């Protein structure tokens, strides 16, 4: 029996306590020890000049190259490319090296594990698998704290400080999918969070969410844009929330223009966004002026031009020496903004981020669920996956199997899916040799043929025409 299955059997009061205990454990890791020093350094760099932060980035990059070539994997890549490691001095020099794919990292796991066995304390991490293909890797305490320092720097630009209470709408499975009555939320006092389930957002349940927000008057809303847009649409239909939050922040998905307008109109606050990932290969933060800045001091981020005037994101995670990713293909695209920002923070400016846009899965009761990629985070024998839906209450999972895939992996996949969408949904699994790409060659993880499942359709007709939609 797993810890998750035990948790689901606990009474609600003990589930609250369990969330609090886990929150305490996370808090110690993220914010204990040297974190105040790490945060102070990040805050100081946020006021540096462009030249100074670029010099800092390139010095870290040069040191990181020496870490990489300690591995036979990277020695071979430099040799095959005919590149002298000493010739990599700046971000611009990285273009001489080949791009690293997630599949290459997964295949070379044994070589990377040489670093994990070197006596340093390791922390297990994973991606959620936005194409149905997760990546497990190791990091260390310093790297974890450096990433959270960058994220708290961005939050502090907007006046958010640690300890502020947050209504949290992301993919944590904290309420059993079989639960039919409120509360559809759990308390995490260690991290000052009221955690709302994004798997119970049915039309019949939305009023419970809004009533709880109105009663608690939590000042900070944070989560997936797809989830907050559903709550915002119902809030407008009801005529308001009853109070105005001070802050709304979003992440893990692209913030679409119609979501920005809808959330702003419903709650009276413009959502702020940041872009990051578990691999720490790139980070982009919205400043006070509403512009998206590359966090140059955190990772070496390249933007490689594509045929359609966008740029693909290639990142080098120099903050994590235990899983060094050199020219790693993140899988997202951006459009660039050549104009200067007036905020005073360094970093190249990005106009839009084009990635992580997925339709909803619609349950038989009308609940719409976004961001189901967490289902695949531990299923490493699945190369790619896609969820396709033609009718409410039924989905088809299209899979590209990898080496070692077995019936046990398929059973595990079904268990993970049902823990989030329930036992009543019909699930069909199709095995395919490859999955169709769309647009600029990107894989769409969820494709819905249902009008109510389309992400690009605004959940309600309430969209103001006078709210700016640039991100």
Order of alpha helices (4+ residues) and beta strands (2+ residues): alpha-alpha-alpha-alpha-alpha-alpha-alpha-beta-beta-alpha-beta-beta-beta-alpha-beta-alpha-beta-alpha-beta-beta-beta-beta-beta-beta-beta-beta-beta-beta-beta-alpha-beta-beta
